[in-house]
């Protein structure tokens, strides 16, 4: 259980690795989807091409949209792009970096689907079996009285009766599949070499600014996550105090209450320090304060300067001893 | 801080990913249900269409309603919609947000069922086999009357009872209709994904500021309901314990000892004692007051505005004033020295620790808040026992005395000054 928690923590700690994990999961889903999909070529001249090209290109579009939807960085990107200026300047390089990261990750699952269809070959056979020149192949069934086109259109369908005891069908499908696999491998080679080139050449161009934009995009992501967490904790404390306040307001007479029971305030019953709870509310205790806070978080983002908070002077108690020297207390 | 982060992550993840998990499980259940369901087309002209279409439409409706049933937030939405206004106004955008989020999650399983059905194609074949275009697939249709033709076509989905391969090629027709069904399935998936994309990725362009607000308040409502239930459960437990204790004591005839008085001295060292059961009752001690609590929670929801501890209202709704020592009435009954906590003082004055008394010191501008937020987090009384100077400006503090007793300390300008 601990190991599982560690792994989960590791994945959640780095937002980039979460996105990578989701992207890989989506590719695996696309593989599974392809293998469980029952390809069903209509074997009719007018519809073959439409069906096959539809199966080859419509699911990638769907997977692309899905990839953009489940990526967390999409929300960060949109918010950073459209927010008002506030007190924080906007850095267009960060927006571009986030956009390219989202696009790269979303394009993986569609490419996996397209490559699978090409390497498997069924789509190609269905679409292009009619464009084959039948003179190269022997054994074509002439006795059925059908046109050439219709015969060729039936090649993807194995169980059709006209192809019994004929090697024609197998030869044609093998030929078309060979083309399909060649194209598939070629596309794969191009993609991998593009990726390798990009990786190798990236440090040559503006590596310093690249580091900066990567830092700030990660910062934006973490900041949004922390803001949501703080809101959640705040809502929890707010609701607890609201409920207790409601109970207290229904308090009947309290003449029986012994005076020192004031020490056991409801907030302390849960064995947390009252000061801790007050801290977590950060002084936001009314509905209009919460609304104002949430609105100005978007309308007027705070500046990136935490000097005040990091070096806040602490309150301490001072007194003088008998020599007149001022003593400080460590609180 | 890390512990809180994990806890908050768990909290948030509990609420939302719990619902996400439920909708994912339902989607898998719907796919599994489809594969294990034996599709059984009747292959008769009158019933084919209704069977095929109802297999496509009725289970999604059932899954959609099941999603609503399994979602806890539905009852919360209904309660928030129907409650009287009380002291808290209602926000329609919060209701809309909750409704939309519940519907989104419930729509996943029906969409999975519809797309799996369309990809598989059997229900389409069953419903539309009779509309097949005979010119395309028919080999020799002239010898059959219309009724017989329709009956033959209706048997296309059933492999085992199809008996006229000379009229129409069953596999070709099956394949054709199935291809149309799969195309419809992909188009359906495409439409759904595009709508979801538009809603989630383009929405921030329009409503981001108010979206943060509605998300926060809907989450708040959920947590508040849970907190209220927890508090009621704890209250019921304490109520029961005190009730039983009183009963036993009543039966045994003993007078319950005021042992809390002696315990007051034990707390000088600043340790927090665990609260008694009576304290956990928050002063609600009778059946009718508890009933009022539960009724009012719905009928008159409290406002979303927390009061500071020093301003807690008394039972009569009278706001607690700052403990102004110039008001001599408050000093009646106080003995010499500091206020003795063992005395029977009226509730209004001692509603909070003396830290919240708002001691007025003319020379330093310590406000009531500052006094309460003393960094030592101990009562001012205890500090004064250690050292009798004002903690902020080191001026000596005179001891609190009965108004008739002679003044003892020096350096005090004002009888009100403490």
Interface residues (C-beta under 8 A of the other chain):
Chain A: X12 X37 X38 X40 X41 X42 X43 X44 X47 X51 X54 X55 X58 X59 X61 X62 X65 X66 X68 X69 X74 X75 X78 X79 X82 X83 X157 X159 X160 X228 X229 X231 X232 X233 X235 X236 X238 X239 X240 X241 X242 X243 X244 X245 X246 X247 X248 X249 X250 X251 X252 X253 X254 X255 X257 X258 X259 X260 X261 X262 X263 X264 X265 X266 X268 X269 X271 X273 X274 X275 X281 X285 X286 X287 X290 X291 X294 X295 X297 X298 X299 X314 X315 X316 X317 X318 X319 X320 X329 X331
Chain B: X4 X5 X8 X9 X11 X12 X88 X119 X120 X121 X136 X171 X172 X175 X176 X178 X179 X182 X183 X186 X187 X189 X190 X193 X194 X196 X197 X200 X201 X204 X205 X208 X209 X210 X212 X213 X216 X219 X220 X223 X224 X227 X228 X231 X235 X258 X260 X261 X263 X264 X267 X272 X273 X274 X275 X276 X278 X279 X280 X282 X283 X284 X285 X286 X289 X292 X293 X296 X297 X302 X303 X304 X305 X306 X307 X308 X309 X312 X313 X314 X315 X341 X342 X343 X344 X345 X347 X350 X351 X352 X353 X375 X376 X377 X387 X389 X391 X394
